[in-house]
Amino acid sequence: MRHTRPAVTTARQPLWIAHLRGTQEQMGEQHGALLRAHGGWRAALAFYPELADRMLFRRARPRPARAAGRALVAAMLAELSRHRPGDYRRRSRAFMRALGLPAADARSLGVMDALQNCIDLAGRLRLGPFARDLASRMPPACSTLMVWGAASVDGALRHARNFDFPGIGVWDAAPAVVFCDPDDGLRYGFVTTRGADAVGVTAFNEAGISVTAHTRFHRQCHVSGALVVDVGHDIVRRAESIADAVRLVRRRPVASTWGLAVSSARERRAVVIETAGARVAVVEPTRDGMLACANRYRHPDMLAGQLTLTPCWAYHSDERQARLEALAAAARARGGMTDADLRAALGDDVLAQAATVQSVVIEPEARRVWVATGGCPTSWGPWMAVPWSWDEPVGAHAAAAGDGDRRTDEAFAAYVEATRIDADTHDDASALAAIERAVSLAPDRPDFRFLAGVLELRFGRLDRALAHFDAGLAHERRAFRRGQLLLWAARTAAARGDAARAAALRDELCALDHPLLARHRGAARFERERPARATLRPPVPNFLLVDAL
């Protein structure tokens, strides 16, 4: 049989709710058949099988390197698929067949494990520049906040998460909630997009266990271990307590490097289970009634071997972690967080990202999950409450529109579009046009100015680039972000032949006191002392982190 991959479309779909029942294989077949009947799944299944190629080779590389990289990813995906539990592998293959696609396409479920392992292996082999180059393509990933007790308005546990992932206009365009009633194990549900039978990324079960997965990077990985979607699947299918969840994760090596935010409504408790290959550590709350999770290891046993990749990666994760904790602490002082407070927190300016493709607030004690149904960032709404139900017959339906208004910001929307263009087509001219629109609407935003300056450098327009960097410096007061602007402004001034201006900018950078600016200060000193070797090459922008390499 000849299979033709469907074309990508990005028409927005209403929230889709499905109910499945039976063996894992039967539920995979049901899910695929229901999607095929209802539609809206083609974009995801056209986009995500090509994700590795988009992220690893978005900028031109020598052809042999591209071929070798593709072969490595294909081998990793095959190995990961081979070691999946039989019932989960059969489920994924049945899902694909029911959609009329090759069963082998189920291998794409391991794409994030494979991508992270590419970076982890590069770090293990001391291929630092390669690992940092790959890091320029990775999304910031996710933010989770779990509250209970004193940090929750009524003491009930609530689990809120932003899922940041490649595929702006794909994942967010077709949100879905799927309820599963297996013949073996607990009943569970998961939040996904039409076209992705990916249970363990954002999931919950009838026992009040919730789990959300978060990217980490570490030198230790295990290319034949368990996929993160299967680890999370095991947790919601088998765990009735935090101890159960930890035991399930320890049962066999996890393929890649993850932080699993796990909460238990019955116990009113939460932990983050951190994995790095065969290594597992459990992060306990340090504040009463709250635990946040972003993208850096927190357990002391995991810090040795952690890959920082780029200073901006660390800054971005730490900033989101600190913001989550600050929002929870402020709400606790007011009497605790409600579900509305958590939805508002996910839409905070620090936490809402251009690639926030899914936002949820899980309320196990109220037996419901709130799902955002708008575009990126999804956490700006609108939102819909979906009651938990496993008693419905096998079937699916499209829900009505979400409740409430969606926050709007035309400048940020232009930035989201620039980010999408950069990720999907790598068209610098179109991305620059979009970011220039963002600048015109919000001329005082240093982040937009930074990206505009970096893109102008790619075209060799030094005067325009420096004008953007100077405008950003006029408003940026955060030490790390100011250091980024100073470094690139100094490089641009030097390339223009303005040695005095470059020296002044480097001096200011070297005087800044921020632990994550050490690499920037080192680069400034090197370029000052060896100007002949400090050639300004076209930088590679990272729109999601607002960074450049």
C-alpha positions as CSV (number, residue, x, y, z in Angstrom):
1,M,0.0,0.0,0.0
2,R,1.4,3.4,-0.9
3,H,1.2,6.0,1.9
4,T,1.2,9.7,1.1
5,R,2.0,12.1,3.9
6,P,-0.7,14.7,4.4
7,A,0.1,18.4,3.8
8,V,0.4,20.8,6.7
9,T,-2.6,23.0,7.4
10,T,-3.0,25.3,10.3
11,A,-6.7,25.9,10.5
12,R,-7.7,26.3,14.1
13,Q,-9.8,23.5,15.5
14,P,-12.1,23.5,18.5
15,L,-11.1,21.5,21.6
16,W,-11.6,17.8,20.9
17,I,-12.6,15.4,23.7
18,A,-12.3,11.6,23.2
19,H,-13.1,8.5,25.2
20,L,-11.2,5.3,24.7
21,R,-11.6,1.8,26.3
22,G,-10.0,-1.6,26.1
23,T,-6.5,-2.9,25.6
24,Q,-3.7,-0.4,24.8
25,E,-3.8,-1.6,21.2
26,Q,-7.5,-1.2,21.0
27,M,-7.4,2.3,22.4
28,G,-4.7,3.2,19.9
29,E,-6.9,2.0,17.1
30,Q,-9.9,3.8,18.5
31,H,-8.0,7.1,18.9
32,G,-6.7,6.9,15.3
33,A,-10.1,6.0,13.9
34,L,-11.9,8.8,15.8
35,L,-9.4,11.3,14.6
36,R,-9.7,10.1,11.0
37,A,-13.4,10.6,11.2
38,H,-13.3,14.0,12.9
39,G,-10.2,15.5,11.1
40,G,-7.8,18.1,12.3
41,W,-4.9,15.7,12.8
42,R,-3.0,16.1,9.6
43,A,-0.9,19.1,10.5
44,A,0.7,17.4,13.5
45,L,1.5,14.2,11.7
46,A,3.1,16.1,8.8
47,F,5.1,18.4,11.1
48,Y,6.5,16.2,13.9
49,P,8.1,13.4,11.8
50,E,10.3,16.1,10.3
51,L,11.0,17.8,13.6
52,A,14.5,16.4,14.1
53,D,15.6,17.5,10.6
54,R,14.1,21.0,11.1
55,M,15.9,21.5,14.4
56,L,19.2,19.9,13.7
57,F,19.8,21.2,10.2
58,R,17.8,24.4,10.0
59,R,21.0,26.3,9.0
60,A,23.1,25.0,6.2
61,R,25.7,22.4,7.2
62,P,28.2,20.5,5.1
63,R,26.2,17.7,3.3
64,P,28.2,14.8,5.0
65,A,27.5,16.2,8.4
66,R,23.8,16.5,7.6
67,A,23.7,12.9,6.3
68,A,25.6,11.6,9.4
69,G,23.2,13.5,11.7
70,R,20.1,12.2,10.1
71,A,21.5,8.7,10.2
72,L,22.2,9.1,13.9
73,V,18.7,10.3,14.7
74,A,17.1,7.5,12.6
75,A,19.2,4.9,14.4
76,M,18.3,6.4,17.8
77,L,14.6,6.4,17.0
78,A,14.8,2.8,15.8
79,E,16.6,1.7,19.0
80,L,14.2,3.6,21.2
81,S,11.2,2.0,19.5
82,R,12.7,-1.4,19.8
83,H,13.0,-1.1,23.5
84,R,9.4,0.2,24.1
85,P,7.0,-2.0,26.2
86,G,5.1,-4.2,23.8
87,D,1.6,-2.9,24.6
88,Y,2.7,0.7,24.1
89,R,4.4,-0.1,20.9
90,R,1.3,-1.9,19.6
91,R,-0.9,1.0,20.7
92,S,1.2,3.5,18.7
93,R,1.4,1.3,15.6
94,A,-2.4,0.7,15.7
95,F,-2.9,4.5,16.0
96,M,-0.9,5.1,12.9
97,R,-2.6,2.3,10.9
98,A,-6.0,3.6,11.8
99,L,-5.1,7.0,10.3
100,G,-4.0,5.3,7.1
101,L,-0.3,5.9,7.8
102,P,2.7,3.5,8.0
103,A,2.9,1.8,11.4
104,A,6.6,2.7,11.4
105,D,5.7,6.3,11.7
106,A,5.1,5.6,15.4
107,R,8.9,5.9,15.9
108,S,8.5,9.7,15.8
109,L,7.1,9.6,19.4
110,G,10.7,9.4,20.5
111,V,11.8,12.5,18.7
112,M,12.4,14.7,21.8
113,D,14.3,11.9,23.6
114,A,16.5,11.5,20.5
115,L,17.1,15.3,20.1
116,Q,18.0,15.7,23.7
117,N,20.3,12.7,23.5
118,C,22.1,14.2,20.6
119,I,23.0,17.2,22.8
120,D,23.7,14.9,25.8
121,L,26.1,12.8,23.7
122,A,27.8,15.8,22.3
123,G,28.4,17.0,25.9
124,R,29.7,13.6,27.0
125,L,32.1,13.5,24.0
126,R,33.3,17.0,24.9
127,L,32.0,18.4,21.6
128,G,31.1,21.6,23.4
129,P,30.6,23.9,20.4
130,F,28.4,21.3,18.6
131,A,26.3,20.9,21.8
132,R,25.9,24.7,22.1
133,D,25.0,25.0,18.4
134,L,22.3,22.3,18.9
135,A,21.1,24.2,21.9
136,S,20.4,27.3,19.8
137,R,17.7,25.2,18.2
138,M,16.0,23.8,21.3
139,P,12.9,25.4,22.8
140,P,13.0,26.7,26.4
141,A,10.6,23.9,27.2
142,C,8.2,24.1,30.1
143,S,7.1,25.6,33.4
144,T,5.0,23.8,36.1
145,L,3.7,25.1,39.4
146,M,2.1,22.7,41.9
147,V,0.3,24.2,45.0
148,W,-1.5,22.8,48.0
149,G,-2.0,23.4,51.7
150,A,-1.1,27.0,52.6
151,A,-0.4,28.0,49.0
152,S,-3.8,26.9,47.8
153,V,-7.0,28.9,48.6
154,D,-8.8,25.8,50.0
155,G,-5.9,23.5,50.6
156,A,-6.6,21.4,47.5
157,L,-3.8,20.4,45.2
158,R,-3.6,22.1,41.8
159,H,-1.1,21.3,39.1
160,A,-0.5,24.0,36.4
161,R,1.7,23.8,33.4
162,N,2.9,25.6,30.3
163,F,4.2,23.3,27.6
164,D,6.7,25.0,25.3
165,F,7.4,23.0,22.2
166,P,8.2,23.4,18.5
167,G,5.3,23.8,16.2
168,I,3.7,27.2,16.6
169,G,0.4,27.0,14.8
170,V,0.4,23.2,14.8
171,W,0.1,21.8,18.4
172,D,-1.8,24.8,19.7
173,A,-4.2,24.9,16.7
174,A,-5.9,21.6,17.6
175,P,-6.0,21.0,21.4
176,A,-7.4,17.7,22.6
177,V,-8.2,15.8,25.9
178,V,-8.3,12.0,25.7
179,F,-9.8,9.9,28.5
180,C,-8.6,6.2,28.6
181,D,-10.3,3.3,30.4
182,P,-7.8,0.5,30.1
183,D,-8.6,-3.2,30.8
184,D,-5.4,-3.2,32.9
185,G,-4.6,-0.4,35.3
186,L,-6.1,2.9,36.5
187,R,-8.3,5.1,34.4
188,Y,-6.4,8.2,33.1
189,G,-6.5,11.1,30.8
190,F,-4.0,13.2,28.9
191,V,-3.9,16.6,27.2
192,T,-2.5,16.6,23.7
193,T,-3.1,17.8,20.2
194,R,-5.1,16.1,17.4
195,G,-2.6,13.7,15.8
196,A,-0.4,12.9,18.9
197,D,-1.2,9.8,20.9
198,A,1.4,11.0,23.4
199,V,0.1,10.0,26.8
200,G,2.8,10.8,29.3
201,V,3.6,14.5,28.5
202,T,0.7,16.1,30.4
203,A,-1.5,13.5,32.1
204,F,-3.6,12.7,35.2
205,N,-5.4,9.7,36.6
206,E,-8.5,8.8,38.7
207,A,-6.3,8.4,41.9
208,G,-5.3,12.1,41.7
209,I,-1.8,11.6,40.3
210,S,-0.7,14.2,37.7
211,V,2.5,14.3,35.7
212,T,4.1,16.9,33.4
213,A,7.5,16.4,31.6
214,H,10.3,18.9,31.4
215,T,13.5,18.9,29.3
216,R,16.8,18.6,31.0
217,F,20.4,18.2,29.6
218,H,23.0,16.0,31.1
219,R,26.1,14.0,30.0
220,Q,24.4,10.8,31.2
221,C,21.8,9.4,28.9
222,H,20.7,5.9,27.9
223,V,19.9,5.5,24.2
224,S,18.0,2.2,24.7
225,G,16.0,3.3,27.8
226,A,12.3,4.2,28.2
227,L,10.7,7.0,26.2
228,V,9.4,9.9,28.3
229,V,5.9,9.4,26.9
230,D,6.0,5.8,28.2
231,V,7.4,6.7,31.6
232,G,4.6,9.2,32.1
233,H,2.1,6.7,30.7
234,D,3.2,4.1,33.3
235,I,2.8,6.7,36.1
236,V,-0.8,7.6,35.3
237,R,-1.7,4.0,34.5
238,R,-0.1,2.4,37.6
239,A,0.6,5.0,40.3
240,E,-1.7,5.8,43.2
241,S,1.0,7.6,45.3
242,I,4.2,9.6,44.9
243,A,6.1,6.5,46.1
244,D,4.5,4.4,43.3
245,A,5.6,7.0,40.7
246,V,9.2,7.1,42.0
247,R,9.3,3.3,42.0
248,L,8.0,3.1,38.4
249,V,10.6,5.6,37.2
250,R,13.4,3.7,38.9
251,R,12.3,0.4,37.4
252,R,14.4,0.8,34.3
253,P,16.7,3.4,32.7
254,V,15.0,6.4,31.1
255,A,16.2,7.1,27.6
256,S,16.9,10.8,28.0
257,T,17.3,13.6,30.5
258,W,14.0,14.8,32.1
259,G,12.4,16.4,35.1
260,L,9.0,14.9,35.8
261,A,6.7,17.1,37.9
262,V,4.5,14.6,39.8
263,S,1.7,15.6,42.2
264,S,-0.7,13.5,44.4
265,A,-4.1,15.0,45.4
266,R,-4.7,12.3,48.0
267,E,-1.4,13.0,49.7
268,R,-1.5,16.7,49.0
269,R,2.2,16.5,48.0
270,A,4.4,17.0,45.0
271,V,7.9,16.1,43.9
272,V,10.1,16.5,40.8
273,I,11.6,13.2,39.6
274,E,14.9,14.0,37.8
275,T,16.4,11.4,35.4
276,A,19.7,11.1,33.5
277,G,19.9,7.7,32.0
278,A,20.0,5.1,34.8
279,R,20.3,7.9,37.4
280,V,17.1,9.0,39.3
281,A,16.8,11.7,42.0
282,V,13.8,13.1,43.7
283,V,13.5,16.8,44.5
284,E,11.3,17.5,47.5
285,P,9.5,20.9,48.2
286,T,11.6,23.4,50.1
287,R,8.6,25.8,50.7
288,D,5.3,24.9,52.4
289,G,2.6,24.0,49.9
290,M,4.4,24.7,46.6
291,L,6.9,23.3,44.2
292,A,8.0,24.7,40.8
293,C,9.7,23.0,37.9
294,A,11.5,24.5,34.9
295,N,14.4,23.0,32.9
296,R,17.5,22.8,35.1
297,Y,18.5,20.0,37.5
298,R,17.9,20.9,41.2
299,H,18.9,17.8,43.1
300,P,22.6,18.0,44.3
301,D,23.3,14.5,43.0
302,M,22.4,15.6,39.5
303,L,24.4,18.8,39.2
304,A,27.7,17.1,38.3
305,G,27.4,16.4,34.6
306,Q,24.6,18.8,33.9
307,L,25.0,20.6,30.6
308,T,24.5,24.3,30.8
309,L,24.7,24.6,27.0
310,T,24.5,28.4,26.8
311,P,24.3,30.9,29.6
312,C,21.0,32.2,28.2
313,W,19.5,28.7,28.5
314,A,20.4,28.7,32.2
315,Y,19.1,32.3,32.7
316,H,15.8,31.6,30.9
317,S,15.1,28.5,33.0
318,D,16.2,30.1,36.3
319,E,14.1,33.2,35.6
320,R,11.0,31.2,35.0
321,Q,11.6,29.0,38.1
322,A,12.1,32.1,40.3
323,R,9.0,33.8,38.8
324,L,6.8,30.7,39.5
325,E,8.0,30.7,43.1
326,A,7.5,34.4,43.6
327,L,3.9,34.3,42.2
328,A,3.0,31.4,44.5
329,A,4.6,33.1,47.5
330,A,2.7,36.3,46.8
331,A,-0.6,34.4,46.4
332,R,0.0,32.4,49.6
333,A,0.4,35.7,51.5
334,R,-3.1,36.7,50.2
335,G,-4.7,33.4,51.3
336,G,-3.6,30.9,48.6
337,M,-4.0,30.4,44.8
338,T,-7.3,29.6,43.1
339,D,-7.5,28.0,39.6
340,A,-8.0,31.5,38.2
341,D,-4.8,32.6,39.9
342,L,-2.9,29.7,38.3
343,R,-4.3,30.4,34.9
344,A,-3.2,34.1,35.3
345,A,0.2,33.0,36.4
346,L,0.8,30.9,33.3
347,G,0.0,34.0,31.3
348,D,2.6,36.1,33.1
349,D,5.0,38.0,30.9
350,V,8.0,35.9,32.1
351,L,6.2,32.5,31.7
352,A,4.2,32.9,28.5
353,Q,6.5,32.1,25.6
354,A,6.2,32.4,21.8
355,A,6.2,28.6,21.7
356,T,3.8,28.0,24.6
357,V,1.6,25.5,22.6
358,Q,-0.3,24.1,25.6
359,S,-1.5,25.4,28.9
360,V,-3.4,23.4,31.5
361,V,-4.5,23.6,35.2
362,I,-5.3,20.2,36.6
363,E,-7.7,20.1,39.6
364,P,-7.9,16.5,40.8
365,E,-10.1,17.2,43.8
366,A,-12.6,19.1,41.6
367,R,-12.3,16.3,39.0
368,R,-11.6,18.7,36.1
369,V,-8.8,20.0,33.9
370,W,-8.7,23.5,32.6
371,V,-7.4,23.7,29.0
372,A,-6.4,26.8,27.1
373,T,-7.8,26.8,23.6
374,G,-6.2,29.9,21.9
375,G,-3.0,30.3,19.9
376,C,0.5,30.9,21.1
377,P,1.0,31.7,23.8
378,T,-1.9,29.5,24.8
379,S,-1.8,30.7,28.4
380,W,-3.4,34.0,27.3
381,G,-6.6,32.1,26.9
382,P,-9.5,31.6,26.3
383,W,-9.8,28.6,28.8
384,M,-12.2,25.8,29.0
385,A,-13.0,23.5,32.0
386,V,-13.3,19.8,31.1
387,P,-14.9,17.6,33.7
388,W,-13.2,14.2,34.2
389,S,-15.4,11.4,32.9
390,W,-14.5,7.8,32.1
391,D,-18.0,6.4,31.9
392,E,-18.8,7.8,28.4
393,P,-19.0,5.3,25.5
394,V,-16.1,5.2,23.1
395,G,-16.4,8.2,20.9
396,A,-15.4,11.9,20.5
397,H,-16.9,15.3,20.1
398,A,-15.8,18.9,19.6
399,A,-16.4,21.2,22.5
400,A,-17.8,24.7,22.4
401,A,-15.6,27.7,22.4
402,G,-13.5,28.5,25.5
403,D,-14.7,30.9,28.2
404,G,-13.5,34.5,28.7
405,D,-11.5,36.8,26.6
406,R,-8.1,36.3,25.2
407,R,-5.3,38.7,26.1
408,T,-4.1,40.5,23.0
409,D,-0.7,42.1,22.3
410,E,0.0,43.0,18.6
411,A,3.7,43.5,19.2
412,F,4.0,40.1,20.8
413,A,2.0,38.5,18.1
414,A,4.4,39.8,15.5
415,Y,7.3,38.3,17.6
416,V,5.5,35.0,17.7
417,E,5.2,35.1,13.9
418,A,8.9,35.9,13.5
419,T,9.7,32.9,15.8
420,R,7.4,30.7,13.7
421,I,9.0,31.8,10.4
422,D,12.5,31.2,11.8
423,A,11.6,27.7,13.0
424,D,9.6,26.7,10.0
425,T,11.3,28.3,6.9
426,H,14.5,29.9,8.2
427,D,13.7,32.8,6.0
428,D,15.7,35.7,7.6
429,A,14.2,38.4,5.5
430,S,10.6,37.4,6.4
431,A,11.6,36.9,10.1
432,L,13.2,40.4,10.1
433,A,10.1,41.9,8.6
434,A,8.0,40.4,11.4
435,I,10.3,41.5,14.2
436,E,10.5,45.0,12.7
437,R,6.7,45.1,13.0
438,A,7.1,44.1,16.6
439,V,9.7,46.9,17.1
440,S,7.4,49.4,15.4
441,L,4.6,48.5,17.8
442,A,6.8,48.3,21.0
443,P,9.9,50.3,20.3
444,D,11.1,50.3,23.9
445,R,11.2,46.5,24.2
446,P,14.9,45.5,24.4
447,D,14.2,41.9,23.5
448,F,12.7,42.8,20.1
449,R,15.6,45.3,19.5
450,F,18.1,42.6,20.2
451,L,16.6,40.1,17.7
452,A,16.3,42.9,15.1
453,G,19.9,43.8,15.6
454,V,21.1,40.2,15.3
455,L,19.1,39.7,12.0
456,E,20.5,42.9,10.6
457,L,24.0,41.5,11.2
458,R,23.1,38.5,9.2
459,F,22.6,40.8,6.3
460,G,25.8,42.7,7.0
461,R,23.9,46.0,7.8
462,L,26.1,47.2,10.7
463,D,24.6,50.7,11.1
464,R,21.1,49.3,11.4
465,A,22.2,46.6,13.8
466,L,24.0,49.0,16.1
467,A,21.0,51.3,16.1
468,H,18.8,48.5,17.4
469,F,21.4,47.5,20.0
470,D,21.7,51.1,21.2
471,A,17.9,51.4,21.5
472,G,17.8,48.2,23.5
473,L,20.5,49.4,25.9
474,A,18.5,52.6,26.5
475,H,15.8,50.6,28.2
476,E,17.4,47.3,29.4
477,R,18.2,47.2,33.1
478,R,18.5,43.5,33.8
479,A,22.2,42.7,34.1
480,F,22.2,39.5,32.0
481,R,20.1,40.9,29.2
482,R,22.1,44.1,29.2
483,G,25.3,42.1,29.0
484,Q,24.0,40.3,25.8
485,L,23.3,43.7,24.2
486,L,26.7,45.1,25.2
487,L,28.6,42.2,23.7
488,W,26.9,42.3,20.3
489,A,27.0,46.1,20.2
490,A,30.7,46.0,20.9
491,R,31.3,43.5,18.2
492,T,29.3,45.6,15.8
493,A,31.1,48.8,16.7
494,A,34.4,47.1,16.2
495,A,33.4,45.8,12.8
496,R,32.4,49.4,11.8
497,G,35.9,50.5,12.8
498,D,34.8,52.4,15.9
499,A,37.5,51.1,18.3
500,A,36.8,53.6,21.0
501,R,33.1,52.9,21.2
502,A,33.8,49.1,21.1
503,A,36.2,49.5,24.0
504,A,33.7,51.5,26.1
505,L,31.0,48.9,25.5
506,R,33.3,46.1,26.5
507,D,34.4,47.9,29.6
508,E,30.8,48.3,30.7
509,L,30.2,44.6,30.1
510,C,33.2,43.5,32.1
511,A,32.0,45.6,35.0
512,L,28.6,43.9,35.2
513,D,28.2,41.5,38.0
514,H,26.1,38.4,37.0
515,P,27.3,34.8,37.4
516,L,26.0,33.8,33.9
517,L,27.9,36.6,32.1
518,A,31.3,35.0,32.6
519,R,31.4,33.7,29.1
520,H,30.3,37.1,27.7
521,R,33.0,38.9,29.7
522,G,35.6,36.4,28.6
523,A,34.6,36.9,24.9
524,A,34.8,40.7,25.4
525,R,38.3,40.5,26.9
526,F,39.5,38.1,24.1
527,E,38.2,40.3,21.4
528,R,39.7,43.4,23.0
529,E,43.2,41.8,23.3
530,R,43.2,40.0,20.0
531,P,41.1,42.2,17.6
532,A,42.7,40.6,14.5
533,R,41.1,37.3,15.5
534,A,37.8,38.7,16.4
535,T,36.1,38.5,13.1
536,L,32.4,39.2,13.2
537,R,30.6,36.2,11.7
538,P,26.8,36.2,10.9
539,P,25.2,35.2,14.3
540,V,22.6,32.5,14.6
541,P,19.6,33.8,16.5
542,N,17.5,31.9,19.0
543,F,14.1,33.6,19.0
544,L,12.7,31.6,21.8
545,L,15.5,32.3,24.3
546,V,16.2,35.8,22.8
547,D,19.9,34.9,22.3
548,A,22.5,34.6,19.5
549,L,25.5,32.4,18.9
